Amino acid sequence: MPIIVNLDVMMAKRKMSLNELSEKVDLTLSNLSILKTGKAKAIRFTTLEAICKVLECQPADILEYRGK
């Protein structure tokens, strides 16, 4: 898949655990884990906004396009 999810990188930069992010974003741990591992097929803008707000980053810090 040409869309790479760098959520784990941003979480490491902010020294935040998956559990902590899950609580702050109000998303289940399993759904956040699916997103973090790049197995998600989609993400809602409201979810992306909440993650960016908590991690104090831009969407491009989390999502990356790698074309062929």
C-alpha positions in Angstrom: 0.0 0.0 0.0 1.5 3.4 -1.0 0.1 5.1 2.1 2.4 4.7 5.1 1.1 5.3 8.7 3.8 6.8 10.9 1.7 7.0 14.0 4.3 5.0 16.0 7.0 7.5 15.1 5.0 10.5 16.3 4.0 8.6 19.5 7.7 7.9 20.2 8.6 11.5 19.5 6.0 12.6 22.0 6.9 9.8 24.4 3.2 8.6 24.5 2.0 5.1 24.9 -0.8 3.5 22.8 -2.9 3.3 26.0 -2.4 7.0 26.8 -3.2 8.1 23.2 -6.3 5.8 23.2 -7.6 7.5 26.3 -6.9 11.0 25.1 -8.4 10.4 21.6 -11.3 8.4 22.9 -10.7 5.5 20.5 -10.5 1.9 21.4 -7.1 0.4 21.8 -7.8 -2.2 19.1 -8.8 0.4 16.6 -5.8 2.6 17.3 -3.6 -0.5 17.1 -5.0 -1.3 13.6 -4.2 2.2 12.5 -0.8 2.2 14.1 0.2 -1.0 12.3 -1.0 0.3 9.0 -3.7 -2.3 8.6 -6.6 0.3 8.6 -8.4 0.8 5.3 -9.7 4.2 6.2 -9.5 6.9 8.8 -12.2 9.5 9.7 -11.1 13.1 9.5 -12.5 13.6 13.1 -10.2 10.8 14.3 -7.2 12.2 12.4 -8.0 15.7 13.8 -8.1 14.3 17.4 -4.8 12.4 17.0 -3.1 15.5 15.5 -4.5 17.7 18.4 -3.2 15.3 21.1 0.2 14.7 19.4 0.5 18.4 18.4 1.4 17.5 14.8 0.1 17.8 11.2 -1.6 15.0 9.3 1.5 14.8 7.1 3.5 13.8 10.2 1.3 10.7 10.5 0.4 9.8 6.9 2.9 9.5 4.1 2.4 8.8 0.4 5.0 6.6 -1.3 4.1 6.2 -4.9 5.7 3.8 -7.3 
